[in-house]
Amino acid sequence: MRQRTLTAVLVVCLALAGAVLLRELRADTRKSPPTVEIDSVKREIRFKATAHPSHLSRKFVQPGHHAIVWSGGRARFGALFESAASDHDIRVALRALGASAGENLTEQTWTARSDLGNPEPDKRVEGSAVDVFVEWPGSNGAVPLSILILENGKPANFDFRFGGNERYQKDFKSGCIVCDYSCPGGAIGNHNRTIRDEERLGEIFTVNSARVPKEGTVVTIVLRPRAVSVK
């Protein structure tokens, strides 16, 4: 009986020690550097990404479509920049700075893109405007994303908005943070281009090879949301 009691006490002690260790590990995790930095004074969000100029025009993943994608998302193989931060974390950060998500697109905005009788692919993403910049060693400051991507051979005419669209990630799983079109798969989309434009015109966005950082360059993405939603 005495031996059984000692065994039971030992089991309880080990369980308690394990619980303490688990709490300590979790505490260490919370102390680790965050993947997203939020500056409430400058009203900007900063996070690291890796440049992949060769990816934007890959033919097997909707060429010219994705600007910045989380490294855990399906669309990372076709993105100009692969982000260490997740699309979810970016949505949370944008809301923390007062940005409002438009949430006006539907899944059919993408899935019905070839159906001329369906108006969904003609929708333009709404929500708070977001200015997008990229910094890297030798960039001499923050460079607008519109300079790094060409639209029909000229600097892109981007009008980025915080679309939101997180509820669709269970289906798309794209991990897209910044999209070149008004796409329901991205957290931020381009109000100036619809999915219908992409279906009708094909690849219109390409890399500005004269300005974009080299393959594998670690960059800092800077997002500056405006608090007021724009129609």
N, CA, C and O of each residue as an XYZ file, in Angstrom:
924
protein
N       0.840     -1.208      0.000
C       0.000      0.000      0.000
C       0.875      1.258      0.000
O       0.625      2.213     -0.735
N       1.923      1.226      0.862
C       2.815      2.385      0.959
C       3.496      2.671     -0.384
O       3.665      3.823     -0.781
N       3.887      1.570     -1.081
C       4.563      1.740     -2.369
C       3.615      2.356     -3.397
O       4.013      3.207     -4.192
N       2.338      1.909     -3.368
C       1.348      2.463     -4.294
C       1.146      3.951     -4.054
O       1.018      4.729     -4.999
N       1.117      4.344     -2.771
C       0.942      5.762     -2.424
C       2.108      6.595     -2.939
O       1.923      7.678     -3.494
N       3.325      6.063     -2.740
C       4.506      6.781     -3.219
C       4.501      6.915     -4.735
O       4.891      7.950     -5.275
N       4.055      5.856     -5.421
C       3.978      5.887     -6.889
C       2.979      6.939     -7.359
O       3.242      7.682     -8.305
N       1.828      6.993     -6.684
C       0.794      7.954     -7.042
C       1.301      9.376     -6.833
O       1.057     10.255     -7.659
N       2.009      9.599     -5.721
C       2.560     10.931     -5.439
C       3.578     11.318     -6.508
O       3.617     12.467     -6.947
N       4.399     10.359     -6.924
C       5.413     10.606     -7.942
C       4.770     10.986     -9.269
O       5.244     11.893     -9.953
N       3.703     10.303     -9.633
C       2.987     10.601    -10.879
C       2.426     12.015    -10.851
O       2.530     12.754    -11.830
N       1.827     12.388     -9.717
C       1.267     13.731     -9.583
C       2.360     14.791     -9.691
O       2.185     15.816    -10.349
N       3.495     14.527     -9.031
C       4.612     15.492     -9.073
C       5.136     15.669    -10.490
O       5.420     16.789    -10.914
N       5.265     14.563    -11.224
C       5.730     14.640    -12.609
C       4.748     15.415    -13.471
O       5.160     16.193    -14.332
N       3.458     15.215    -13.251
C       2.435     15.927    -14.014
C       2.505     17.425    -13.747
O       2.397     18.244    -14.659
N       2.692     17.767    -12.447
C       2.795     19.186    -12.095
C       4.047     19.812    -12.702
O       4.010     20.941    -13.191
N       5.151     19.075    -12.667
C       6.397     19.581    -13.249
C       6.245     19.791    -14.750
O       6.745     20.767    -15.309
N       5.539     18.849    -15.399
C       5.303     18.984    -16.840
C       4.461     20.202    -17.160
O       4.713     20.895    -18.146
N       3.462     20.467    -16.332
C       2.594     21.624    -16.544
C       3.376     22.924    -16.400
O       3.196     23.864    -17.175
N       4.260     22.961    -15.381
C       5.086     24.152    -15.169
C       6.001     24.383    -16.366
O       6.143     25.511    -16.839
N       6.629     23.293    -16.860
C       7.525     23.404    -18.007
C       6.777     23.896    -19.235
O       7.283     24.725    -19.992
N       5.550     23.371    -19.430
C       4.746     23.790    -20.576
C       4.444     25.280    -20.513
O       4.517     25.980    -21.523
N       4.100     25.765    -19.306
C       3.821     27.195    -19.143
C       5.060     28.018    -19.458
O       4.964     29.081    -20.071
N       6.222     27.531    -19.041
C       7.464     28.257    -19.299
C       7.779     28.312    -20.802
O       8.226     29.337    -21.318
N       7.538     27.194    -21.485
C       7.770     27.159    -22.921
C       6.851     28.132    -23.642
O       7.266     28.840    -24.560
N       5.581     28.155    -23.204
C       4.628     29.090    -23.811
C       5.042     30.524    -23.540
O       4.917     31.388    -24.408
N       5.535     30.776    -22.333
C       5.980     32.129    -21.988
C       7.149     32.532    -22.873
O       7.213     33.670    -23.338
N       8.092     31.591    -23.113
C       9.229     31.885    -23.987
C       8.764     32.193    -25.401
O       9.314     33.070    -26.067
N       7.740     31.460    -25.859
C       7.206     31.695    -27.197
C       6.627     33.102    -27.305
O       6.801     33.787    -28.313
N       5.929     33.522    -26.234
C       5.328     34.863    -26.263
C       6.389     35.946    -26.279
O       6.148     37.046    -26.776
N       7.581     35.639    -25.731
C       8.648     36.632    -25.696
C       9.427     36.703    -27.005
O      10.230     37.617    -27.188
N       9.206     35.748    -27.930
C       9.940     35.732    -29.185
C       9.523     36.914    -30.048
O       8.399     37.401    -29.925
N      10.423     37.389    -30.931
C      10.111     38.560    -31.764
C       8.873     38.327    -32.618
O       8.768     37.279    -33.257
N       7.939     39.260    -32.651
C       6.733     39.097    -33.466
C       7.065     39.196    -34.949
O       8.030     39.856    -35.333
N       6.257     38.532    -35.787
C       6.486     38.597    -37.228
C       5.942     39.893    -37.820
O       6.307     40.269    -38.934
N       5.079     40.572    -37.085
C       4.482     41.828    -37.550
C       4.735     42.925    -36.523
O       4.453     42.749    -35.338
N       5.261     44.043    -36.973
C       5.463     45.191    -36.100
C       4.399     46.244    -36.413
O       4.199     46.619    -37.568
N       3.725     46.710    -35.370
C       2.692     47.732    -35.540
C       3.167     49.016    -34.875
O       3.417     49.049    -33.670
N       3.286     50.061    -35.666
C       3.700     51.367    -35.149
C       2.473     52.281    -35.164
O       2.081     52.799    -36.209
N       1.874     52.467    -33.976
C       0.653     53.265    -33.889
C       0.912     54.754    -34.063
O      -0.010     55.509    -34.373
N       2.167     55.193    -33.865
C       2.509     56.610    -34.058
C       2.633     56.928    -35.545
O       2.027     57.881    -36.036
N       3.414     56.134    -36.248
C       3.564     56.329    -37.701
C       2.386     55.754    -38.484
O       2.256     55.987    -39.686
N       1.533     55.005    -37.794
C       0.386     54.331    -38.403
C       0.844     53.450    -39.565
O       0.394     53.599    -40.701
N       1.751     52.530    -39.245
C       2.231     51.629    -40.279
C       2.501     50.238    -39.707
O       2.692     50.067    -38.503
N       2.511     49.262    -40.594
C       2.763     47.864    -40.275
C       4.002     47.439    -41.045
O       4.141     47.760    -42.225
N       4.904     46.718    -40.383
C       6.146     46.288    -41.024
C       6.344     44.792    -40.794
O       6.116     44.290    -39.693
N       6.770     44.084    -41.841
C       7.068     42.659    -41.709
C       8.041     42.237    -42.810
O       8.146     42.886    -43.850
N       8.742     41.144    -42.559
C       9.773     40.675    -43.472
C       9.190     39.789    -44.580
O       8.172     39.120    -44.402
N       9.867     39.812    -45.715
C       9.485     38.945    -46.829
C      10.722     38.684    -47.680
O      11.741     39.361    -47.538
N      10.622     37.701    -48.561
C      11.718     37.365    -49.468
C      11.292     37.620    -50.903
O      10.197     37.231    -51.309
N      12.155     38.272    -51.668
C      11.837     38.610    -53.061
C      12.038     37.412    -53.979
O      13.039     36.701    -53.900
N      11.045     37.209    -54.862
C      11.123     36.154    -55.878
C      10.639     36.722    -57.216
O       9.534     36.397    -57.651
N      11.438     37.560    -57.874
C      11.013     38.177    -59.140
C      10.600     37.167    -60.206
O       9.746     37.455    -61.044
N      11.206     35.990    -60.171
C      10.905     34.983    -61.189
C       9.538     34.331    -60.992
O       9.030     33.681    -61.905
N       8.935     34.496    -59.814
C       7.685     33.809    -59.510
C       6.449     34.499    -60.080
O       5.461     33.832    -60.385
N       6.486     35.814    -60.227
C       5.267     36.547    -60.576
C       4.686     36.106    -61.914
O       3.469     36.139    -62.094
N       5.527     35.699    -62.846
C       5.048     35.319    -64.177
C       5.004     33.813    -64.389
O       4.919     33.355    -65.528
N       5.060     33.042    -63.322
C       4.960     31.588    -63.462
C       3.610     31.207    -64.060
O       2.565     31.618    -63.558
N       3.636     30.433    -65.117
C       2.415     30.151    -65.881
C       1.451     29.189    -65.189
O       0.269     29.153    -65.529
N       1.944     28.404    -64.216
C       1.059     27.404    -63.616
C       0.311     27.930    -62.389
O      -0.455     27.190    -61.771
N       0.525     29.194    -62.032
C      -0.169     29.742    -60.857
C      -0.694     31.153    -61.133
O      -0.306     32.091    -60.436
N      -1.542     31.322    -62.104
C      -2.173     32.609    -62.375
C      -1.129     33.724    -62.475
O      -1.010     34.527    -61.550
N      -0.380     33.795    -63.559
C       0.725     34.760    -63.686
C       0.285     36.210    -63.532
O      -0.753     36.622    -64.048
N       1.105     36.976    -62.806
C       0.825     38.391    -62.607
C      -0.237     38.711    -61.587
O      -0.694     39.851    -61.502
N      -0.637     37.724    -60.812
C      -1.791     37.902    -59.926
C      -1.421     38.283    -58.499
O      -2.074     39.138    -57.901
N      -0.368     37.655    -57.938
C      -0.069     37.801    -56.508
C       1.176     38.649    -56.265
O       2.241     38.381    -56.822
N       1.031     39.669    -55.434
C       2.167     40.531    -55.086
C       2.873     40.040    -53.823
O       4.090     39.856    -53.826
N       2.113     39.826    -52.740
C       2.699     39.411    -51.456
C       1.854     38.282    -50.874
O       0.643     38.429    -50.710
N       2.492     37.161    -50.565
C       1.771     35.988    -50.066
C       2.521     35.389    -48.876
O       3.752     35.358    -48.856
N       1.774     34.921    -47.902
C       2.333     34.231    -46.739
C       3.021     32.942    -47.177
O       2.547     32.258    -48.085
N       4.139     32.611    -46.533
C       4.910     31.418    -46.884
C       4.146     30.120    -46.642
O       4.548     29.067    -47.136
N       3.046     30.184    -45.886
C       2.239     28.992    -45.631
C       1.040     28.875    -46.543
O       0.229     27.963    -46.382
N       0.907     29.789    -47.510
C      -0.248     29.785    -48.402
C       0.030     29.099    -49.725
O       1.181     29.015    -50.153
N      -1.011     28.610    -50.374
C      -0.867     27.913    -51.646
C      -0.323     28.819    -52.754
O       0.384     28.355    -53.650
N      -0.652     30.097    -52.690
C      -0.279     31.014    -53.769
C       1.161     31.506    -53.682
O       1.588     32.317    -54.504
N       1.911     31.026    -52.698
C       3.285     31.527    -52.521
C       4.166     31.231    -53.730
O       5.141     31.942    -53.974
N       3.835     30.197    -54.482
C       4.668     29.812    -55.617
C       4.565     30.796    -56.783
O       5.375     30.755    -57.709
N       3.568     31.677    -56.734
C       3.413     32.651    -57.809
C       3.502     34.087    -57.330
O       3.052     35.004    -58.017
N       4.087     34.289    -56.144
C       4.118     35.625    -55.546
C       5.465     36.302    -55.736
O       6.510     35.655    -55.674
N       5.435     37.598    -55.967
C       6.666     38.381    -56.058
C       7.399     38.389    -54.728
O       8.626     38.293    -54.695
N       6.651     38.504    -53.617
C       7.253     38.494    -52.278
C       6.582     37.426    -51.423
O       5.356     37.352    -51.341
N       7.419     36.593    -50.784
C       6.931     35.558    -49.884
C       7.114     36.039    -48.452
O       8.238     36.292    -48.019
N       6.023     36.166    -47.721
C       6.025     36.810    -46.420
C       6.220     35.841    -45.260
O       5.697     34.727    -45.266
N       6.989     36.291    -44.260
C       7.135     35.521    -43.027
C       5.889     35.649    -42.165
O       5.607     34.772    -41.348
N       5.142     36.733    -42.341
C       3.910     36.969    -41.584
C       2.724     36.377    -42.341
O       2.706     36.367    -43.572
N       1.743     35.889    -41.602
C       0.569     35.298    -42.241
C      -0.439     36.368    -42.651
O      -0.433     37.483    -42.129
N      -1.292     36.007    -43.584
C      -2.354     36.921    -44.011
C      -3.304     37.224    -42.851
O      -3.843     38.326    -42.755
N      -3.507     36.234    -41.965
C      -4.349     36.464    -40.782
C      -3.739     37.545    -39.891
O      -4.434     38.459    -39.448
N      -2.425     37.432    -39.629
C      -1.760     38.415    -38.768
C      -1.844     39.820    -39.363
O      -1.976     40.800    -38.630
N      -1.768     39.917    -40.674
C      -1.847     41.229    -41.319
C      -3.250     41.813    -41.173
O      -3.405     43.013    -40.949
N      -4.260     40.975    -41.298
C      -5.638     41.466    -41.096
C      -5.822     42.004    -39.679
O      -6.418     43.062    -39.475
N      -5.303     41.260    -38.708
C      -5.405     41.689    -37.307
C      -4.686     43.019    -37.116
O      -5.202     43.911    -36.443
N      -3.502     43.158    -37.701
C      -2.722     44.385    -37.559
C      -3.425     45.573    -38.213
O      -3.429     46.671    -37.657
N      -4.011     45.363    -39.373
C      -4.724     46.447    -40.052
C      -5.903     46.938    -39.211
O      -6.144     48.140    -39.099
N      -6.622     45.999    -38.630
C      -7.755     46.389    -37.784
C      -7.266     47.109    -36.523
O      -7.937     48.008    -36.016
N      -6.103     46.711    -36.026
C      -5.555     47.354    -34.832
C      -5.247     48.823    -35.086
O      -5.256     49.627    -34.154
N      -4.973     49.183    -36.343
C      -4.703     50.577    -36.696
C      -5.960     51.301    -37.179
O      -5.883     52.426    -37.672
N      -7.111     50.656    -37.035
C      -8.376     51.308    -37.367
C      -8.857     51.121    -38.781
O      -9.843     51.743    -39.174
N      -8.195     50.280    -39.569
C      -8.633     50.049    -40.947
C      -9.912     49.220    -40.956
O     -10.111     48.343    -40.116
N     -10.775     49.518    -41.925
C     -12.045     48.807    -42.064
C     -12.017     47.920    -43.304
O     -11.638     48.362    -44.388
N     -12.420     46.668    -43.131
C     -12.455     45.734    -44.261
C     -13.726     45.929    -45.075
O     -14.809     46.079    -44.509
N     -13.603     45.928    -46.387
C     -14.760     46.132    -47.263
C     -15.723     44.963    -47.252
O     -16.938     45.159    -47.208
N     -15.191     43.743    -47.292
C     -15.990     42.512    -47.255
C     -17.120     42.525    -48.287
O     -18.206     42.016    -48.010
N     -16.886     43.095    -49.465
C     -17.946     43.173    -50.474
C     -17.829     42.131    -51.578
O     -18.754     41.964    -52.373
N     -16.692     41.423    -51.634
C     -16.516     40.411    -52.676
C     -17.094     39.078    -52.215
O     -17.289     38.856    -51.020
N     -17.366     38.198    -53.167
C     -17.874     36.861    -52.864
C     -16.964     35.828    -53.516
O     -16.100     36.178    -54.319
N     -17.154     34.567    -53.175
C     -16.349     33.526    -53.801
C     -16.582     33.489    -55.312
O     -15.683     33.145    -56.078
N     -17.798     33.847    -55.731
C     -18.111     33.848    -57.160
C     -17.373     34.944    -57.916
O     -17.251     34.881    -59.140
N     -16.879     35.946    -57.196
C     -16.044     36.958    -57.850
C     -14.877     36.269    -58.554
O     -14.393     36.746    -59.580
N     -14.433     35.149    -57.996
C     -13.358     34.369    -58.614
C     -13.881     33.172    -59.408
O     -13.499     32.976    -60.561
N     -14.749     32.378    -58.794
C     -15.162     31.122    -59.426
C     -16.011     31.323    -60.677
O     -16.034     30.450    -61.544
N     -16.710     32.452    -60.792
C     -17.580     32.709    -61.954
C     -16.925     33.642    -62.971
O     -17.616     34.274    -63.769
N     -15.594     33.730    -62.944
C     -14.896     34.718    -63.776
C     -15.105     34.537    -65.283
O     -14.961     35.492    -66.045
N     -15.443     33.323    -65.715
C     -15.660     33.094    -67.140
C     -17.133     33.172    -67.534
O     -17.476     33.012    -68.705
N     -18.000     33.419    -66.554
C     -19.446     33.524    -66.800
C     -19.812     34.985    -67.070
O     -19.903     35.781    -66.135
N     -20.020     35.334    -68.316
C     -20.296     36.722    -68.688
C     -21.630     37.215    -68.138
O     -21.847     38.424    -68.053
N     -22.514     36.317    -67.769
C     -23.810     36.721    -67.242
C     -23.814     36.944    -65.747
O     -24.824     37.369    -65.188
N     -22.699     36.663    -65.088
C     -22.611     36.820    -63.632
C     -21.885     38.126    -63.315
O     -20.764     38.324    -63.785
N     -22.493     39.028    -62.527
C     -21.877     40.328    -62.233
C     -20.788     40.292    -61.165
O     -20.074     41.280    -60.996
N     -20.638     39.186    -60.439
C     -19.689     39.142    -59.326
C     -18.240     39.411    -59.747
O     -17.546     40.141    -59.039
N     -17.748     38.857    -60.867
C     -16.356     39.121    -61.251
C     -16.080     40.564    -61.656
O     -14.925     40.947    -61.843
N     -17.142     41.373    -61.794
C     -16.967     42.785    -62.132
C     -16.852     43.670    -60.893
O     -16.636     44.876    -61.014
N     -16.992     43.091    -59.719
C     -16.923     43.876    -58.481
C     -15.505     44.359    -58.218
O     -14.524     43.702    -58.565
N     -15.431     45.533    -57.590
C     -14.143     46.112    -57.204
C     -14.028     46.092    -55.684
O     -14.969     46.456    -54.980
N     -12.894     45.673    -55.193
C     -12.686     45.556    -53.757
C     -12.861     46.907    -53.076
O     -12.408     47.931    -53.588
N     -13.518     46.906    -51.926
C     -13.728     48.110    -51.135
C     -13.021     47.967    -49.788
O     -12.430     46.930    -49.487
N     -13.092     49.033    -48.982
C     -12.439     49.030    -47.674
C     -11.444     50.168    -47.563
O     -11.264     50.941    -48.503
N     -10.806     50.267    -46.422
C      -9.824     51.331    -46.202
C      -8.679     51.227    -47.207
O      -8.186     50.139    -47.508
N      -8.272     52.387    -47.714
C      -7.132     52.419    -48.629
C      -5.851     52.070    -47.868
O      -5.694     52.427    -46.700
N      -4.950     51.377    -48.538
C      -3.680     50.960    -47.920
C      -2.543     51.269    -48.889
O      -2.556     50.808    -50.031
N      -1.573     52.037    -48.443
C      -0.380     52.299    -49.245
C       0.642     51.209    -48.945
O       0.874     50.875    -47.784
N       1.251     50.655    -49.989
C       2.170     49.523    -49.843
C       3.564     49.914    -50.340
O       3.726     50.391    -51.463
N       4.565     49.701    -49.480
C       5.951     50.043    -49.805
C       6.864     48.858    -49.525
O       6.499     47.941    -48.789
N       8.062     48.883    -50.123
C       9.062     47.836    -49.910
C      10.408     48.494    -49.637
O      10.801     49.432    -50.331
N      11.109     47.999    -48.625
C      12.454     48.488    -48.300
C      13.425     47.315    -48.328
O      13.060     46.199    -47.958
N      14.655     47.558    -48.762
C      15.707     46.551    -48.710
C      17.056     47.258    -48.753
O      17.108     48.431    -49.125
N      18.137     46.600    -48.391
C      19.452     47.246    -48.406
C      19.760     47.816    -49.796
O      19.764     47.094    -50.793
N      20.015     49.118    -49.836
C      20.309     49.765    -51.104
C      19.107     50.367    -51.798
O      19.242     50.938    -52.880
N      17.921     50.249    -51.192
C      16.714     50.793    -51.829
C      16.570     52.298    -51.624
O      15.751     52.944    -52.277
N      17.380     52.857    -50.703
C      17.293     54.291    -50.392
C      15.894     54.685    -49.919
O      15.297     55.647    -50.402
N      15.398     53.912    -48.964
C      14.098     54.234    -48.391
C      12.990     53.339    -48.914
O      13.233     52.348    -49.602
N      11.771     53.714    -48.570
C      10.594     52.925    -48.939
C      10.223     53.169    -50.400
O      10.023     54.309    -50.818
N      10.135     52.091    -51.163
C       9.791     52.170    -52.580
C       8.350     51.716    -52.763
O       8.007     50.622    -52.316
N       7.493     52.504    -53.400
C       6.110     52.070    -53.636
C       6.075     50.779    -54.449
O       6.833     50.618    -55.405
N       5.200     49.872    -54.067
C       5.076     48.613    -54.798
C       4.742     48.856    -56.268
O       5.107     48.058    -57.131
N       4.058     49.943    -56.549
C       3.659     50.264    -57.926
C       4.855     50.508    -58.848
O       4.719     50.430    -60.069
N       6.015     50.800    -58.277
C       7.221     51.000    -59.088
C       7.881     49.665    -59.419
O       8.558     49.539    -60.439
N       7.683     48.674    -58.560
C       8.327     47.374    -58.738
C       7.547     46.453    -59.663
O       8.084     45.456    -60.145
N       6.281     46.783    -59.913
C       5.440     45.975    -60.791
C       4.941     46.842    -61.942
O       4.442     47.946    -61.722
N       5.075     46.349    -63.155
C       4.614     47.070    -64.337
C       3.221     46.597    -64.744
O       2.890     45.417    -64.627
N       2.423     47.530    -65.217
C       1.088     47.236    -65.725
C       1.070     47.619    -67.206
O       1.071     48.799    -67.556
N       1.055     46.616    -68.052
C       1.157     46.848    -69.496
C       2.391     47.680    -69.842
O       2.348     48.566    -70.695
N       3.498     47.365    -69.152
C       4.775     47.996    -69.452
C       5.045     49.319    -68.769
O       6.118     49.896    -68.947
N       4.082     49.819    -67.982
C       4.241     51.087    -67.268
C       4.080     50.841    -65.769
O       3.518     49.819    -65.377
N       4.567     51.768    -64.909
C       4.369     51.591    -63.466
C       2.897     51.332    -63.140
O       2.014     52.033    -63.634
N       2.644     50.338    -62.319
C       1.277     49.905    -62.046
C       0.440     51.017    -61.408
O       0.924     51.776    -60.568
N      -0.804     51.092    -61.819
C      -1.753     52.072    -61.276
C      -2.572     51.394    -60.181
O      -3.752     51.097    -60.366
N      -1.933     51.157    -59.047
C      -2.588     50.452    -57.954
C      -3.433     51.390    -57.089
O      -3.070     52.543    -56.855
N      -4.550     50.873    -56.629
C      -5.377     51.534    -55.617
C      -5.754     50.440    -54.617
O      -6.826     49.842    -54.709
N      -4.861     50.190    -53.669
C      -5.051     49.068    -52.762
C      -6.078     49.377    -51.677
O      -6.101     50.471    -51.115
N      -6.932     48.380    -51.395
C      -7.951     48.490    -50.354
C      -7.910     47.250    -49.468
O      -7.565     46.157    -49.916
N      -8.268     47.442    -48.216
C      -8.345     46.341    -47.256
C      -9.674     45.622    -47.462
O     -10.693     46.001    -46.884
N      -9.650     44.591    -48.284
C     -10.887     43.861    -48.590
C     -11.345     42.946    -47.479
O     -12.546     42.747    -47.300
N     -10.397     42.375    -46.716
C     -10.748     41.425    -45.653
C     -10.697     40.002    -46.180
O      -9.621     39.433    -46.358
N     -11.884     39.427    -46.433
C     -12.040     38.126    -47.122
C     -11.480     36.915    -46.371
O     -11.241     35.877    -46.987
N     -11.268     37.020    -45.078
C     -10.698     35.879    -44.360
C     -11.639     34.681    -44.345
O     -11.189     33.538    -44.269
N     -12.929     34.935    -44.417
C     -13.883     33.823    -44.363
C     -13.762     32.885    -45.559
O     -14.253     31.758    -45.510
N     -13.114     33.335    -46.630
C     -12.958     32.493    -47.815
C     -11.673     31.659    -47.779
O     -11.477     30.799    -48.639
N     -10.802     31.897    -46.809
C      -9.524     31.190    -46.792
C      -9.675     29.698    -46.540
O      -8.796     28.913    -46.897
N     -10.776     29.306    -45.933
C     -11.012     27.879    -45.705
C     -11.125     27.133    -47.027
O     -10.870     25.930    -47.086
N     -11.507     27.841    -48.090
C     -11.631     27.245    -49.413
C     -10.423     27.556    -50.297
O      -9.868     26.657    -50.930
N     -10.012     28.838    -50.340
C      -8.906     29.229    -51.209
C      -7.542     28.796    -50.657
O      -6.688     28.300    -51.393
N      -7.355     28.997    -49.335
C      -6.069     28.672    -48.690
C      -4.882     29.316    -49.410
O      -3.784     28.759    -49.436
N      -5.110     30.481    -49.986
C      -4.071     31.133    -50.791
C      -2.978     31.768    -49.939
O      -1.814     31.788    -50.338
N      -3.350     32.292    -48.758
C      -2.390     33.018    -47.923
C      -2.041     34.376    -48.502
O      -1.048     34.986    -48.103
N      -2.850     34.857    -49.443
C      -2.537     36.106    -50.149
C      -2.743     37.325    -49.251
O      -3.798     37.494    -48.640
N      -1.727     38.158    -49.186
C      -1.786     39.399    -48.402
C      -2.109     40.583    -49.288
O      -2.991     41.379    -48.965
N      -1.398     40.711    -50.415
C      -1.651     41.802    -51.365
C      -1.806     41.206    -52.758
O      -0.910     40.535    -53.270
N      -2.961     41.466    -53.358
C      -3.276     40.940    -54.684
C      -3.317     42.086    -55.694
O      -3.685     43.211    -55.354
N      -2.938     41.793    -56.937
C      -2.932     42.818    -57.986
C      -4.319     43.077    -58.563
O      -4.501     43.968    -59.392
N      -5.299     42.282    -58.113
C      -6.671     42.417    -58.604
C      -7.651     42.507    -57.434
O      -7.258     42.362    -56.276
N      -8.917     42.744    -57.738
C      -9.984     42.733    -56.728
C     -10.389     41.282    -56.487
O     -11.438     40.832    -56.949
N      -9.554     40.568    -55.768
C      -9.722     39.123    -55.604
C     -10.219     38.767    -54.206
O      -9.707     39.304    -53.224
N     -11.203     37.876    -54.092
C     -11.697     37.471    -52.775
C     -10.736     36.576    -52.017
O     -10.996     36.229    -50.865
N      -9.626     36.195    -52.645
C      -8.644     35.362    -51.963
C      -7.585     36.145    -51.232
O      -6.749     35.553    -50.549
N      -7.590     37.482    -51.354
C      -6.548     38.302    -50.749
C      -7.058     39.214    -49.647
O      -8.214     39.637    -49.670
N      -6.200     39.516    -48.685
C      -6.563     40.450    -47.613
C      -6.654     41.872    -48.150
O      -7.535     42.639    -47.760
N      -5.734     42.216    -49.049
C      -5.696     43.540    -49.678
C      -5.763     43.334    -51.185
O      -5.054     42.486    -51.729
N      -6.606     44.100    -51.858
C      -6.747     43.967    -53.306
C      -6.653     45.305    -54.010
O      -6.661     46.359    -53.374
N      -6.563     45.253    -55.326
C      -6.429     46.442    -56.161
C      -7.794     46.852    -56.713
O      -8.369     46.168    -57.560
N      -8.294     47.974    -56.218
C      -9.604     48.477    -56.623
C      -9.670     48.805    -58.123
O     -10.752     48.803    -58.710
N      -8.533     49.081    -58.729
C      -8.516     49.513    -60.128
C      -8.613     48.378    -61.132
O      -8.793     48.632    -62.323
N      -8.501     47.141    -60.689
C      -8.581     46.007    -61.607
C      -9.504     44.926    -61.043
O      -9.387     44.533    -59.883
N     -10.424     44.454    -61.888
C     -11.363     43.404    -61.488
C     -10.861     42.041    -61.962
O      -9.949     41.946    -62.783
N     -11.477     40.994    -61.425
C     -11.163     39.648    -61.892
C     -11.596     39.492    -63.356
O     -10.977     38.740    -64.110
N     -12.635     40.186    -63.747
C     -13.062     40.142    -65.153
C     -11.959     40.703    -66.062
O     -11.735     40.200    -67.163
N     -11.279     41.748    -65.587
C     -10.158     42.305    -66.363
C      -9.099     41.236    -66.599
O      -8.572     41.096    -67.702
N      -8.797     40.483    -65.540
C      -7.776     39.446    -65.669
C      -8.208     38.367    -66.650
O      -7.412     37.910    -67.470
N      -9.469     37.961    -66.564
C      -9.988     36.930    -67.452
C      -9.981     37.400    -68.905
O      -9.702     36.625    -69.819
N     -10.291     38.673    -69.102
C     -10.411     39.219    -70.461
C      -9.064     39.585    -71.072
O      -8.841     39.370    -72.263
N      -8.163     40.139    -70.256
C      -6.902     40.687    -70.774
C      -5.700     39.776    -70.588
O      -4.675     39.960    -71.245
N      -5.814     38.792    -69.699
C      -4.673     37.918    -69.434
C      -3.641     38.605    -68.551
O      -3.985     39.474    -67.750
N      -2.388     38.222    -68.693
C      -1.319     38.745    -67.838
C      -0.945     40.174    -68.224
O      -0.359     40.408    -69.281
N      -1.287     41.118    -67.364
C      -0.937     42.521    -67.623
C       0.084     43.046    -66.611
O       0.682     44.100    -66.826
N       0.286     42.312    -65.500
C       1.240     42.733    -64.473
C       2.514     41.901    -64.574
O       2.465     40.671    -64.535
N       3.638     42.567    -64.701
C       4.937     41.907    -64.800
C       5.940     42.624    -63.892
O       5.675     43.724    -63.408
N       7.072     41.999    -63.672
C       8.113     42.567    -62.810
C       8.862     43.682    -63.527
O       9.189     43.566    -64.708
N       9.128     44.759    -62.800
C      10.006     45.816    -63.300
C      11.438     45.397    -62.962
O      11.953     45.729    -61.895
N      12.069     44.671    -63.873
C      13.373     44.075    -63.601
C      14.456     45.111    -63.314
O      15.482     44.787    -62.716
N      14.233     46.356    -63.738
C      15.231     47.409    -63.512
C      15.193     47.933    -62.078
O      16.146     48.572    -61.630
N      14.103     47.670    -61.352
C      13.958     48.230    -60.011
C      13.775     47.195    -58.906
O      14.092     47.466    -57.748
N      13.274     46.027    -59.249
C      12.940     45.043    -58.221
C      14.207     44.472    -57.589
O      15.213     44.307    -58.279
N      14.177     44.161    -56.277
C      15.356     43.550    -55.640
C      15.637     42.162    -56.209
O      14.741     41.512    -56.746
N      16.875     41.717    -56.089
C      17.290     40.439    -56.662
C      16.634     39.258    -55.950
O      16.180     39.362    -54.811
N      16.603     38.145    -56.653
C      16.054     36.903    -56.117
C      16.692     36.565    -54.777
O      17.915     36.563    -54.636
N      15.830     36.278    -53.784
C      16.299     35.872    -52.466
C      16.583     37.016    -51.513
O      16.922     36.779    -50.353
N      16.451     38.267    -51.980
C      16.689     39.414    -51.103
C      15.629     39.482    -50.006
O      14.434     39.388    -50.284
N      16.068     39.644    -48.772
C      15.127     39.819    -47.658
C      14.740     41.294    -47.598
O      15.599     42.169    -47.490
N      13.460     41.552    -47.668
C      12.951     42.920    -47.699
C      12.040     43.159    -46.506
O      11.661     42.227    -45.798
N      11.696     44.423    -46.296
C      10.684     44.795    -45.308
C       9.496     45.377    -46.046
O       9.629     46.348    -46.790
N       8.346     44.788    -45.839
C       7.101     45.312    -46.404
C       6.517     46.316    -45.421
O       6.444     46.050    -44.222
N       6.102     47.465    -45.929
C       5.509     48.514    -45.098
C       4.096     48.799    -45.601
O       3.899     49.164    -46.760
N       3.128     48.629    -44.723
C       1.732     48.935    -45.046
C       1.289     50.141    -44.236
O       1.464     50.181    -43.018
N       0.717     51.120    -44.916
C       0.210     52.310    -44.233
C      -1.273     52.478    -44.551
O      -1.635     53.076    -45.564
N      -2.129     51.945    -43.673
C      -3.571     52.031    -43.917
C      -4.127     53.410    -43.579
O      -3.639     54.109    -42.691
N      -5.158     53.766    -44.317
C      -5.887     54.993    -43.993
C      -7.166     54.568    -43.284
O      -7.815     53.607    -43.698
N      -7.527     55.262    -42.239
C      -8.616     54.824    -41.368
C      -9.990     54.928    -42.024
O     -10.920     54.238    -41.609
N     -10.131     55.762    -43.023
C     -11.437     55.991    -43.625
C     -11.638     55.085    -44.835
O     -10.770     55.012    -45.705
N     -12.775     54.395    -44.897
C     -13.083     53.560    -46.050
C     -13.356     54.425    -47.262
O     -13.888     55.529    -47.145
N     -12.984     53.910    -48.441
C     -13.165     54.648    -49.686
C     -14.013     53.824    -50.632
O     -13.800     52.619    -50.760
N     -14.953     54.437    -51.283
C     -15.789     53.737    -52.264
C     -15.169     53.842    -53.639
O     -15.720     53.318    -54.607
